[in-house]
Structures are given as C-alpha cells and as structure tokens.
Amino acid sequence: MAESKLAESLRKFLNEMATDAVEERVVDYVIREVRNGRKLADALNDPYVRNRLSGEKLERVLSNPEVIAAIESEIRGAFDRKEFGFTD
C-alpha cells in the first residue's frame, strides 16, 4: 500500500510540474503576443492557448502578475494612441 501512495504522490507531483511548465509557456506566449501589439482576446483565442488550457488554468494564467502587467501596458498604449477599441 505504501508504494502505491508513493507512486500516486509522485505521479501527482510530476503532473503538476508538467502543468506548470505548460502554463508558463502559455504565459510567455500571451505576454509576447500582447507586447507585439495583439489584443489580449485575440491571443487568448489562439488555438495554441485554447488547446493547452482549461477554464481553470486560463484563470490562473490571467492572474499571473506578468500577464497583468502586459495587459496594463496594452491599456496605457491604447490611451496614448487614443485607440480605445469601441469601434473596429
């Protein structure tokens, strides 16, 4: 029994590490896309993002401080350029 609990704990740990690595790559991707001038919604709708994140994981990505900073930068830039996104 102890071996199965150990194996289960190890499996859970490795799955969490893999999930964290995927989330980290998605965070990097979203930040890069937003900094390159794309709208956040467009970057989040990319198949690369949608295929890798569940709704729960997407919430964690959106709460990442680096993503928040990139979003704030996008908003500041829109105000500087007077591009408020009310019309396309």
N, C-alpha and C positions, 0 to 999 in steps of 0.2 A: 504494500500500500504506500509506503513512504516514497518508493521510487516513482510511482505514478503521480503523486502530489508534486514531487520534484520535477518530473518531466512536464507536468501541466504548468507549473510555475515558470519553468524555463521557456516553454512554448509561448506563454502569455507575454513574458518579457521580450522575447525575440519579435513577436508580432507587434508589440508596442514600439519597439525600436524601428521596425520597418515602416510602420505607420508614421512615426515621427519623421523619418527620412523622406517619405513621400510628401508629407505636409510641408516640410522645409523646402523641397524642390518647387512645390506649387507656390509657396510664399515668394520665393525668389523670382519665379516666373511672373506672378501677378505684379510684384513691385517693378520689375524691369519693364513690363508692358505699359504700366501706368506712367512710369517716368519717361517712356518713349512717346508719350502723348496719347495713348489709347484711353478710352473711357473705361472706368472700372467695370461697369456692367458688361461691356464687350469682352474684356479679359476674362471675367468670371464665366461667361457663356462659351468660351472656347472649349472644344472637345477635350483638349489636354487637361483642363481643370475639371470639367464635368465628369470625365471618366475616372478620375482619381479620388474624388471627394464625395462623401455622403453629405447630407444636410448638416449633420452634427460636426463633421470635420470642417466643412466650409465655415461654420460659425467660429470655430477655433482659429481658422486662418484669418478671418475678418477681425478677430480680436487681437491679432498679433501687432505689437507696437510698430514694427516696421511697415506693415501694411497700412496702419492708421496714419503714419507719417506720410506715406506716399499719397494717400487719399487727401490729406490736408494740403499737401503740396499741389495736387491737381486742382483743388478748390481755389487756392491762392492764385495759381496761374490763370484759371478761368476768370477770376475777378480782375486780374491785371490786364488780361486781353479783352475784357468785357464780353466774354463768351459764357453766358450763363446757362446755356442748354435748354432754354424754354422753347426754342424752335429749331428745327433741323434744316 
